[in-house]
Amino acid sequence: MPSAAEPALRGYAKGLGLKTVSFGNIAAAGPSTVTPGATKVTFDVTAQVAGRTWHYPGAVAVRKSARGALAVH
């Protein structure tokens, strides 16, 4: 499941126009409490914006469709 989150995390960085961004400690953390049937994927973010560096935790829900495709919700 963590690998399914990778394209969404790259889109996150591009959408915010971050100079640099890295994601670490990406792990499946059990069932999502927000999206039924999904797995919660947690990660740590380090981002550089306007000369400052920010560190914060993040999470997404990854769900498998009826056809087996994984998607971030």
Backbone as a chain_set.jsonl record, in Angstrom:
{"seq": "MPSAAEPALRGYAKGLGLKTVSFGNIAAAGPSTVTPGATKVTFDVTAQVAGRTWHYPGAVAVRKSARGALAVH", "coords": {"N": [[0.798, -1.212, 0.0], [1.953, 1.342, 0.746], [3.515, 2.007, -1.546], [1.604, 2.718, -3.409], [0.893, 5.224, -2.654], [2.912, 6.85, -3.532], [2.771, 8.269, -6.172], [0.814, 10.192, -5.54], [2.06, 11.626, -3.516], [4.206, 12.753, -4.914], [2.729, 14.423, -6.616], [1.677, 16.138, -4.737], [3.948, 17.597, -3.894], [4.633, 18.879, -6.315], [2.293, 20.344, -6.845], [2.28, 22.222, -4.761], [4.465, 23.683, -5.375], [6.995, 23.309, -4.227], [10.433, 23.824, -3.367], [12.24, 21.822, -2.544], [11.442, 18.557, -1.477], [10.954, 15.837, 0.702], [9.999, 12.531, 1.563], [9.694, 10.459, 4.281], [9.92, 7.49, 6.343], [7.665, 6.032, 5.434], [4.811, 4.161, 5.843], [2.438, 1.465, 6.182], [-0.304, 1.83, 8.289], [-2.39, 0.43, 9.38], [-6.039, 0.026, 9.339], [-7.897, 2.668, 7.764], [-9.439, 5.278, 9.556], [-11.07, 7.082, 8.485], [-11.745, 6.606, 5.77], [-13.724, 4.105, 4.744], [-12.759, 0.711, 4.3], [-10.224, 1.283, 3.43], [-6.606, 1.528, 3.687], [-4.602, 3.13, 6.059], [-1.877, 5.172, 5.334], [1.041, 6.346, 6.595], [3.47, 9.044, 6.859], [6.497, 11.004, 7.003], [7.186, 14.398, 6.34], [9.557, 16.502, 4.821], [10.098, 19.677, 3.844], [11.203, 22.345, 1.736], [10.575, 25.687, 1.624], [10.571, 28.914, 0.433], [13.163, 29.47, 1.523], [13.022, 28.383, 4.082], [12.858, 25.475, 6.157], [10.587, 22.897, 6.685], [9.18, 20.453, 8.831], [6.948, 17.823, 9.148], [4.294, 15.523, 10.074], [2.36, 13.316, 7.952], [-0.505, 11.813, 6.305], [-2.302, 9.479, 4.26], [-5.165, 7.861, 2.801], [-5.323, 4.718, 1.354], [-6.977, 2.898, -1.04], [-8.311, -0.103, -2.444], [-9.751, -0.745, -5.576], [-12.712, -2.389, -6.933], [-11.739, -3.657, -9.128], [-9.153, -4.068, -8.496], [-7.298, -2.001, -8.62], [-5.167, 0.369, -7.03], [-5.804, 3.325, -5.173], [-5.424, 6.68, -4.007], [-7.204, 8.221, -1.455]], "CA": [[0.0, 0.0, 0.0], [2.734, 2.581, 0.709], [3.964, 2.359, -2.896], [0.482, 3.339, -4.12], [0.83, 6.628, -2.247], [4.029, 7.587, -4.119], [2.374, 9.276, -7.164], [0.084, 11.283, -4.885], [3.03, 12.442, -2.789], [4.919, 13.565, -5.92], [1.79, 15.458, -7.038], [1.6, 17.072, -3.605], [5.122, 18.473, -3.974], [4.523, 19.685, -7.533], [1.167, 21.26, -6.689], [2.63, 23.3, -3.836], [5.627, 24.409, -5.899], [8.071, 23.234, -3.247], [11.781, 23.754, -3.919], [12.643, 20.446, -2.281], [10.558, 17.844, -0.561], [11.27, 14.421, 0.852], [9.057, 11.782, 2.374], [10.382, 9.366, 4.95], [9.149, 6.651, 7.261], [6.379, 5.701, 4.813], [4.408, 2.852, 6.361], [1.025, 1.146, 6.377], [-0.575, 2.006, 9.719], [-3.656, -0.2, 9.728], [-7.224, 0.513, 8.632], [-8.225, 4.09, 7.836], [-10.615, 5.601, 10.359], [-11.829, 8.072, 7.722], [-12.229, 6.023, 4.518], [-14.025, 2.679, 4.938], [-12.133, -0.22, 3.378], [-8.903, 1.76, 3.016], [-5.491, 1.406, 4.612], [-3.952, 4.401, 6.361], [-0.444, 5.195, 5.072], [1.623, 7.51, 7.258], [4.783, 9.441, 6.369], [7.051, 12.265, 7.491], [7.497, 15.306, 5.24], [10.527, 17.58, 5.0], [9.9, 20.522, 2.668], [11.849, 23.649, 1.756], [9.745, 26.715, 1.01], [11.025, 30.284, 0.682], [14.331, 29.511, 2.38], [12.792, 27.745, 5.378], [12.62, 24.041, 6.096], [9.488, 22.47, 7.535], [9.057, 19.013, 9.065], [5.639, 17.521, 9.718], [3.754, 14.212, 9.709], [1.232, 13.301, 7.029], [-1.147, 10.51, 6.109], [-3.319, 9.351, 3.216], [-5.881, 6.592, 2.803], [-5.165, 4.01, 0.078], [-8.068, 1.933, -1.157], [-8.281, -0.943, -3.641], [-11.035, -0.775, -6.268], [-13.261, -3.719, -7.206], [-10.909, -4.23, -10.176], [-7.817, -4.288, -7.956], [-6.416, -0.829, -8.738], [-5.003, 1.122, -5.787], [-6.003, 4.767, -5.338], [-5.342, 7.493, -2.794], [-8.461, 8.943, -1.182]], "C": [[0.843, 1.28, 0.0], [3.178, 2.977, -0.687], [2.854, 3.013, -3.71], [0.372, 4.816, -3.791], [1.885, 7.474, -2.952], [3.613, 8.612, -5.174], [1.628, 10.459, -6.538], [1.039, 12.197, -4.128], [3.85, 13.3, -3.749], [4.025, 14.702, -6.403], [1.627, 16.538, -5.978], [2.741, 18.083, -3.693], [5.023, 19.411, -5.172], [3.429, 20.741, -7.39], [1.458, 22.439, -5.776], [3.823, 24.118, -4.316], [6.797, 24.41, -4.929], [9.422, 23.15, -3.944], [12.354, 22.361, -3.731], [11.634, 19.83, -1.331], [11.04, 16.402, -0.481], [10.248, 13.8, 1.788], [9.809, 10.611, 2.975], [9.436, 8.606, 5.849], [7.755, 6.33, 6.724], [5.995, 4.283, 5.236], [2.895, 2.701, 6.387], [0.764, 1.151, 7.884], [-1.921, 1.417, 10.127], [-4.82, 0.402, 8.969], [-7.419, 2.018, 8.813], [-9.467, 4.278, 8.699], [-11.527, 6.579, 9.624], [-12.473, 7.468, 6.476], [-12.468, 4.527, 4.712], [-13.354, 1.807, 3.878], [-10.744, 0.177, 2.914], [-7.87, 1.496, 4.102], [-4.884, 2.79, 4.822], [-2.455, 4.251, 6.12], [0.097, 6.486, 5.677], [3.01, 7.793, 6.696], [5.211, 10.726, 7.054], [7.45, 13.094, 6.286], [8.583, 16.282, 5.688], [10.45, 18.404, 3.726], [10.629, 21.849, 2.837], [10.994, 24.62, 0.957], [10.306, 28.069, 1.408], [12.165, 30.346, 1.698], [14.171, 28.893, 3.76], [12.528, 26.265, 5.161], [11.567, 23.668, 7.127], [9.499, 20.955, 7.646], [7.685, 18.77, 9.687], [5.179, 16.131, 9.287], [2.605, 14.351, 8.718], [0.65, 11.908, 6.938], [-2.128, 10.6, 4.94], [-3.999, 8.001, 3.399], [-5.73, 5.975, 1.416], [-6.2, 2.896, 0.044], [-7.953, 1.17, -2.47], [-9.688, -0.969, -4.255], [-11.488, -2.218, -6.462], [-12.436, -4.434, -8.273], [-9.454, -4.411, -9.733], [-6.859, -3.125, -8.063], [-6.36, -0.101, -7.389], [-5.147, 2.617, -6.074], [-5.92, 5.449, -3.991], [-6.648, 8.258, -2.663], [-8.207, 10.032, -0.183]], "O": [[0.481, 2.233, -0.691], [3.219, 4.168, -0.997], [3.141, 3.791, -4.62], [-0.188, 5.583, -4.574], [1.77, 8.7, -2.972], [4.065, 9.754, -5.091], [1.8, 11.599, -6.968], [0.846, 13.413, -4.104], [4.16, 14.45, -3.437], [4.498, 15.824, -6.582], [1.458, 17.714, -6.299], [2.517, 19.288, -3.577], [5.3, 20.604, -5.053], [3.621, 21.895, -7.771], [0.939, 23.535, -5.99], [4.15, 25.143, -3.717], [7.514, 25.405, -4.822], [9.556, 22.495, -4.977], [12.898, 21.784, -4.672], [11.051, 20.513, -0.488], [11.477, 15.824, -1.476], [9.71, 14.456, 2.68], [10.481, 9.862, 2.266], [8.302, 9.021, 6.085], [6.778, 6.353, 7.472], [6.745, 3.332, 5.02], [2.162, 3.67, 6.587], [1.513, 0.554, 8.656], [-2.523, 1.856, 11.107], [-4.619, 1.201, 8.055], [-7.141, 2.568, 9.879], [-10.432, 3.523, 8.582], [-12.629, 6.872, 10.087], [-13.621, 7.78, 6.159], [-11.512, 3.762, 4.832], [-13.382, 2.136, 2.692], [-10.145, -0.516, 2.092], [-8.202, 1.273, 5.266], [-4.679, 3.534, 3.863], [-1.83, 3.322, 6.631], [-0.335, 7.581, 5.316], [3.652, 6.909, 6.129], [4.388, 11.447, 7.617], [7.991, 12.564, 5.316], [8.532, 16.82, 6.794], [10.71, 17.888, 2.639], [10.674, 22.41, 3.931], [10.725, 24.408, -0.226], [10.496, 28.339, 2.594], [12.144, 31.164, 2.618], [15.126, 28.889, 4.537], [12.036, 25.857, 4.109], [11.643, 24.068, 8.289], [9.79, 20.255, 6.676], [7.309, 19.443, 10.647], [5.619, 15.619, 8.258], [1.954, 15.394, 8.66], [1.234, 10.942, 7.429], [-2.703, 11.654, 4.67], [-3.472, 7.111, 4.067], [-5.982, 6.641, 0.411], [-6.292, 2.071, 0.954], [-7.546, 1.731, -3.488], [-10.679, -1.184, -3.558], [-10.737, -3.155, -6.189], [-12.423, -5.664, -8.329], [-8.619, -4.86, -10.518], [-5.709, -3.241, -7.639], [-7.371, 0.028, -6.698], [-4.668, 3.109, -7.096], [-6.292, 4.88, -2.965], [-7.137, 8.86, -3.62], [-9.13, 10.758, 0.186]]}, "num_chains": 1, "name": "protein.A"}
